Amino acid sequence: MRNKVLILAVLAAVLCLPTAASAQMYGETLHISLMGGYLFPNNRIALENGPVAGVGFGYNFNKNWGIEAFGYFAPNLDDDGTLRGVNVLNPPTFSNDVTMARLSALYHFDTGTNFTPYVSLGVGGQWITRDRPQYENYTSVAANAAIGFKYFFNEVVALRFEVNDAYGFRRRQDARFNAPMISAGLTFQVGANPACPDSDKDGVCDAYDKCPGTPAGYKVNPADGCPITVSIRMDIKFDFDKSIIKDQYKSEVQKVADFLKTHPGSEAFVEGHTDDRGNDAYNQGLSERRANAVRDSLINDFGVTSSKVTAIGYGETKPIESNATAAGRAANRRVVGVIEGTDVDN
């Protein structure tokens, strides 16, 4: 119980540490981990569950691969205190000290954010010192596997959580020592660059910024430092054989104009369409007149720069509904477009 309270206290304390939006795991760094948790030995080895503490030392070759040596110690674990096949009214209790060590390879999944999940595989040893009469001390080679994550508060300190299992190969008491464990603690990167150079001041370290030189004010993806794109859709319907924008669609044109003015790098590709009544050449010209009507309105009525708007006519070649019905033909007489731009801070 006291161990659980201690773990919760540690977690609460580290959550209060200041965080950095660009804090991530670095390659070519040493790391030290201090962990506490709970051990769940398989019951056939006659050991009760109990608290465990560990310390690890490792090296990250790059943002993905690393190697680590870890040692754990679980002192004074009780066993069941009974003699096999014998009923004892007040069975005695015995103390057992468990020590485990492992050497593991770690693979980190680089998310480009504070959160870094990982998996590990390794080999090591298990040692149990027992004070129960007729029970020998236990020593075995073991295989170890783990999954976990690191959450970086800054370039040096990270919260670490792990679930692992160590499986011993030597049999004792008709069983091998299998030791699942849940642990949490802190990892410290030694040699990481706490300054985190950020040449374009977008909040993402240069080492992880795939879009260097982002202009000031642009909102960027914290995973790669590239500007975030946003878009809107335009859909304007026309009467038969007409290219005049009806009053009810003026607000749709204004919406596009406002978007083009407020989002850097945005462009509008305005696509005109018709139904299938009339010959192909006439419908091609009608679709172009419709697209140009919207383009002209954006430029002349709403002050959009002409270079930001391109009008294209497709005639009757791209229907969205069947031209066999009046409703379908009405849906096909349209000007549409998807307008994309870069999001910026207000």
C-alpha positions as CSV (number, residue, x, y, z in Angstrom):
1,M,0.0,0.0,0.0
2,R,2.8,2.4,0.9
3,N,4.5,1.7,-2.4
4,K,1.3,2.5,-4.3
5,V,1.0,5.8,-2.5
6,L,4.6,6.6,-3.3
7,I,4.1,5.9,-7.0
8,L,1.1,8.1,-7.1
9,A,3.0,10.9,-5.3
10,V,5.8,10.7,-7.8
11,L,3.4,10.8,-10.8
12,A,1.6,13.8,-9.3
13,A,5.0,15.6,-8.8
14,V,6.2,15.1,-12.3
15,L,3.0,16.2,-13.8
16,C,3.6,19.5,-12.2
17,L,6.9,20.0,-14.0
18,P,7.0,22.6,-16.8
19,T,6.6,21.2,-20.2
20,A,8.0,22.2,-23.6
21,A,5.9,21.7,-26.7
22,S,8.9,20.5,-28.7
23,A,10.4,18.3,-26.0
24,Q,11.2,14.9,-27.6
25,M,13.7,12.1,-27.4
26,Y,17.1,12.7,-28.8
27,G,19.5,10.3,-30.4
28,E,23.2,9.8,-29.3
29,T,22.4,10.4,-25.7
30,L,22.8,8.5,-22.4
31,H,19.8,7.9,-20.3
32,I,19.2,7.0,-16.7
33,S,15.9,5.7,-15.3
34,L,14.7,5.4,-11.8
35,M,11.6,3.2,-11.5
36,G,9.2,1.9,-8.8
37,G,6.4,-0.6,-9.2
38,Y,4.8,-3.9,-8.3
39,L,5.9,-7.5,-8.9
40,F,3.5,-10.3,-9.6
41,P,5.4,-13.6,-9.3
42,N,3.7,-16.7,-10.6
43,N,2.0,-18.4,-7.6
44,R,3.7,-21.8,-8.1
45,I,7.0,-20.4,-7.0
46,A,5.3,-19.7,-3.6
47,L,6.0,-15.9,-3.5
48,E,3.5,-13.2,-2.8
49,N,3.1,-10.0,-4.8
50,G,5.2,-7.0,-3.6
51,P,6.9,-3.7,-4.3
52,V,10.0,-3.5,-6.5
53,A,12.5,-0.7,-7.3
54,G,14.9,-0.4,-10.2
55,V,17.5,1.6,-11.9
56,G,18.6,1.5,-15.5
57,F,21.4,2.9,-17.6
58,G,21.3,3.1,-21.4
59,Y,22.3,4.7,-24.6
60,N,20.1,5.9,-27.5
61,F,21.9,5.4,-30.9
62,N,19.3,7.5,-32.6
63,K,15.6,8.5,-32.1
64,N,14.5,4.9,-32.6
65,W,17.1,2.4,-31.3
66,G,18.7,2.1,-27.9
67,I,20.3,-0.3,-25.5
68,E,19.8,-0.5,-21.8
69,A,21.0,-2.4,-18.7
70,F,18.4,-2.5,-15.9
71,G,18.5,-3.9,-12.3
72,Y,15.5,-4.5,-10.1
73,F,15.2,-5.4,-6.4
74,A,12.1,-6.6,-4.5
75,P,13.0,-7.1,-0.8
76,N,11.2,-9.1,1.8
77,L,8.6,-10.8,-0.3
78,D,6.4,-13.2,1.7
79,D,5.7,-16.7,0.6
80,D,2.6,-18.7,1.4
81,G,4.1,-20.1,4.6
82,T,2.5,-23.5,4.2
83,L,4.1,-26.8,3.7
84,R,2.9,-28.6,0.6
85,G,0.3,-31.2,1.4
86,V,0.2,-30.4,5.1
87,N,-2.5,-28.3,6.8
88,V,-1.0,-25.8,9.3
89,L,-3.2,-23.9,11.7
90,N,-0.9,-20.9,12.1
91,P,1.7,-21.2,9.3
92,P,4.9,-19.2,9.7
93,T,5.9,-16.6,7.2
94,F,9.2,-16.3,5.5
95,S,11.0,-13.5,3.7
96,N,12.5,-13.7,0.3
97,D,14.7,-11.1,-1.6
98,V,14.3,-11.1,-5.4
99,T,16.9,-9.5,-7.6
100,M,16.6,-9.3,-11.4
101,A,18.8,-7.8,-14.1
102,R,18.4,-7.5,-17.8
103,L,20.2,-6.2,-20.9
104,S,17.7,-5.1,-23.5
105,A,17.4,-3.6,-27.0
106,L,14.8,-0.8,-27.2
107,Y,12.9,0.4,-30.2
108,H,11.2,3.8,-29.8
109,F,8.3,4.8,-32.1
110,D,9.2,8.4,-33.0
111,T,5.9,10.4,-33.0
112,G,7.7,13.8,-33.2
113,T,5.9,14.8,-30.0
114,N,6.4,14.6,-26.2
115,F,4.9,11.1,-26.3
116,T,7.3,8.2,-27.2
117,P,6.0,4.6,-27.0
118,Y,8.6,1.8,-27.1
119,V,9.1,-2.0,-27.0
120,S,12.1,-3.9,-25.7
121,L,13.5,-7.4,-25.8
122,G,16.4,-8.7,-23.7
123,V,18.1,-11.4,-21.6
124,G,19.2,-11.3,-18.0
125,G,19.2,-13.2,-14.7
126,Q,17.0,-13.9,-11.7
127,W,18.2,-14.4,-8.1
128,I,15.9,-15.3,-5.1
129,T,17.4,-15.5,-1.6
130,R,15.1,-17.5,0.6
131,D,15.0,-18.0,4.3
132,R,12.5,-20.8,4.3
133,P,13.9,-24.1,5.5
134,Q,14.5,-26.7,2.8
135,Y,13.9,-24.1,0.1
136,E,17.1,-23.4,-1.9
137,N,18.0,-20.1,-3.3
138,Y,17.1,-19.7,-6.9
139,T,19.2,-18.6,-9.8
140,S,18.3,-18.6,-13.5
141,V,18.9,-17.1,-16.9
142,A,15.8,-15.2,-18.0
143,A,14.2,-13.7,-21.2
144,N,12.6,-10.3,-20.8
145,A,10.0,-8.4,-22.9
146,A,8.5,-5.0,-22.2
147,I,6.2,-2.4,-23.6
148,G,5.9,1.2,-22.3
149,F,6.1,4.9,-23.1
150,K,8.1,8.0,-22.2
151,Y,6.4,11.4,-21.9
152,F,9.0,14.2,-22.1
153,F,8.4,17.3,-19.9
154,N,11.4,18.9,-21.4
155,E,14.6,17.8,-23.3
156,V,16.0,16.2,-20.2
157,V,13.2,14.7,-18.0
158,A,10.5,12.2,-19.0
159,L,7.8,10.3,-17.2
160,R,8.3,6.6,-18.0
161,F,5.7,3.8,-17.6
162,E,6.4,0.1,-18.4
163,V,4.8,-3.3,-18.3
164,N,7.3,-6.1,-18.6
165,D,7.7,-9.8,-18.0
166,A,10.8,-11.9,-17.1
167,Y,10.7,-15.6,-17.7
168,G,13.3,-17.8,-16.0
169,F,14.5,-21.0,-17.7
170,R,15.5,-23.0,-14.6
171,R,12.8,-25.1,-12.9
172,R,12.4,-25.0,-9.1
173,Q,9.5,-26.4,-7.1
174,D,8.0,-27.7,-10.3
175,A,7.9,-24.2,-11.8
176,R,10.0,-21.5,-13.5
177,F,10.1,-18.1,-12.0
178,N,7.9,-15.9,-14.1
179,A,7.8,-12.3,-12.9
180,P,5.4,-9.8,-14.6
181,M,5.9,-6.3,-13.4
182,I,4.2,-2.8,-13.7
183,S,6.5,0.1,-13.0
184,A,6.7,3.9,-13.4
185,G,9.3,6.5,-12.8
186,L,11.5,9.1,-14.4
187,T,14.0,9.0,-17.3
188,F,16.8,11.5,-17.6
189,Q,18.5,12.2,-20.9
190,V,22.2,13.0,-20.4
191,G,23.7,14.9,-23.3
192,A,20.4,16.1,-24.8
193,N,20.3,19.7,-26.0
194,P,18.0,21.6,-23.5
195,A,18.2,24.8,-25.6
196,C,16.3,23.1,-28.5
197,P,17.4,25.4,-31.4
198,D,14.3,26.6,-33.2
199,S,15.4,28.9,-36.1
200,D,12.0,29.7,-37.4
201,K,10.5,30.1,-33.9
202,D,7.5,27.8,-34.7
203,G,7.9,25.8,-31.5
204,V,9.4,22.7,-33.1
205,C,13.2,22.0,-32.7
206,D,15.3,22.3,-35.8
207,A,16.2,18.6,-35.4
208,Y,12.6,17.6,-36.0
209,D,11.4,20.4,-38.2
210,K,10.7,19.1,-41.7
211,C,9.6,22.6,-42.9
212,P,12.3,25.0,-41.8
213,G,11.8,28.7,-42.5
214,T,8.1,28.8,-41.7
215,P,6.9,32.4,-41.6
216,A,5.9,33.9,-38.3
217,G,2.2,33.5,-37.4
218,Y,1.7,30.2,-39.3
219,K,0.1,27.4,-37.2
220,V,2.3,24.3,-37.6
221,N,2.0,20.6,-36.9
222,P,3.9,19.9,-33.7
223,A,5.1,16.5,-35.1
224,D,7.0,18.0,-38.1
225,G,6.9,21.8,-38.0
226,C,5.0,22.0,-41.3
227,P,2.1,24.6,-41.7
228,I,-1.3,23.3,-41.0
229,T,-3.6,23.4,-44.0
230,V,-7.4,24.1,-43.8
231,S,-10.0,24.1,-46.5
232,I,-13.6,25.1,-47.4
233,R,-16.0,23.9,-50.1
234,M,-18.0,26.0,-52.5
235,D,-21.2,24.9,-54.2
236,I,-23.2,27.3,-56.3
237,K,-26.2,26.2,-58.5
238,F,-27.4,27.9,-61.7
239,D,-30.7,28.1,-63.6
240,F,-30.9,26.4,-67.0
241,D,-28.8,28.0,-69.7
242,K,-27.7,30.8,-67.3
243,S,-24.4,32.0,-65.9
244,I,-25.7,34.6,-63.6
245,I,-25.0,34.1,-59.8
246,K,-28.3,34.2,-58.0
247,D,-28.6,36.4,-54.9
248,Q,-29.0,33.4,-52.6
249,Y,-25.4,32.3,-53.5
250,K,-23.7,35.7,-52.9
251,S,-22.9,34.7,-49.3
252,E,-21.2,31.5,-50.7
253,V,-18.9,33.7,-52.8
254,Q,-18.2,36.0,-49.9
255,K,-17.2,33.1,-47.7
256,V,-14.6,32.0,-50.3
257,A,-13.4,35.6,-50.6
258,D,-12.9,35.9,-46.8
259,F,-11.1,32.6,-46.7
260,L,-8.7,33.6,-49.6
261,K,-7.9,36.9,-47.9
262,T,-7.2,35.5,-44.4
263,H,-5.2,32.3,-45.3
264,P,-1.7,32.7,-46.7
265,G,-0.9,30.8,-49.8
266,S,-4.5,29.9,-50.5
267,E,-5.8,29.5,-54.1
268,A,-9.3,28.9,-55.5
269,F,-9.8,26.5,-58.5
270,V,-13.3,27.3,-59.6
271,E,-14.9,24.5,-61.6
272,G,-18.0,25.1,-63.8
273,H,-20.4,22.3,-64.9
274,T,-23.6,21.9,-66.9
275,D,-26.3,19.3,-67.4
276,D,-26.5,17.3,-70.7
277,R,-29.1,19.4,-72.6
278,G,-27.5,21.1,-75.6
279,N,-24.5,20.1,-77.6
280,D,-21.0,19.5,-76.2
281,A,-19.4,22.6,-77.5
282,Y,-22.2,24.9,-76.2
283,N,-22.1,23.3,-72.8
284,Q,-18.3,23.6,-72.6
285,G,-18.6,27.4,-73.2
286,L,-21.5,27.6,-70.7
287,S,-19.5,25.9,-68.0
288,E,-16.6,28.3,-68.6
289,R,-18.9,31.3,-68.4
290,R,-20.3,30.1,-65.1
291,A,-16.8,29.5,-63.6
292,N,-15.7,32.9,-64.8
293,A,-18.8,34.6,-63.4
294,V,-17.8,33.3,-59.9
295,R,-14.1,34.3,-60.5
296,D,-15.1,37.8,-61.6
297,S,-17.4,38.2,-58.6
298,L,-14.5,37.2,-56.2
299,I,-12.2,39.8,-57.9
300,N,-14.6,42.7,-58.7
301,D,-17.1,42.4,-55.9
302,F,-15.0,41.2,-53.0
303,G,-11.5,42.4,-53.8
304,V,-9.7,39.1,-54.2
305,T,-6.3,39.2,-56.0
306,S,-6.8,37.8,-59.5
307,S,-3.8,35.5,-59.3
308,K,-5.4,33.6,-56.5
309,V,-8.4,32.4,-58.6
310,T,-8.4,30.1,-61.5
311,A,-11.6,29.3,-63.5
312,I,-12.0,25.9,-65.3
313,G,-15.0,24.7,-67.3
314,Y,-15.8,21.0,-67.7
315,G,-19.0,21.2,-69.7
316,E,-21.3,18.2,-69.1
317,T,-18.4,15.7,-68.6
318,K,-18.6,15.4,-64.8
319,P,-22.2,15.0,-63.6
320,I,-22.9,14.3,-59.9
321,E,-26.5,13.1,-60.5
322,S,-28.4,11.5,-63.3
323,N,-29.4,13.8,-66.1
324,A,-32.5,11.7,-66.6
325,T,-34.5,13.7,-64.0
326,A,-35.1,17.4,-63.5
327,A,-33.7,17.2,-60.0
328,G,-30.5,15.6,-61.3
329,R,-30.0,18.1,-64.0
330,A,-30.5,21.0,-61.5
331,A,-27.8,19.4,-59.3
332,N,-25.4,19.2,-62.3
333,R,-25.7,22.9,-63.2
334,R,-23.1,24.1,-60.7
335,V,-19.9,25.8,-59.9
336,V,-17.9,24.0,-57.2
337,G,-14.4,24.1,-55.7
338,V,-12.3,23.1,-52.7
339,I,-10.2,26.0,-51.5
340,E,-7.2,25.3,-49.4
341,G,-4.9,27.6,-47.4
342,T,-2.5,27.7,-44.4
343,D,-3.9,28.3,-40.9
344,V,-2.6,31.3,-39.0
345,D,-2.8,32.6,-35.5
346,N,-5.5,35.3,-35.1
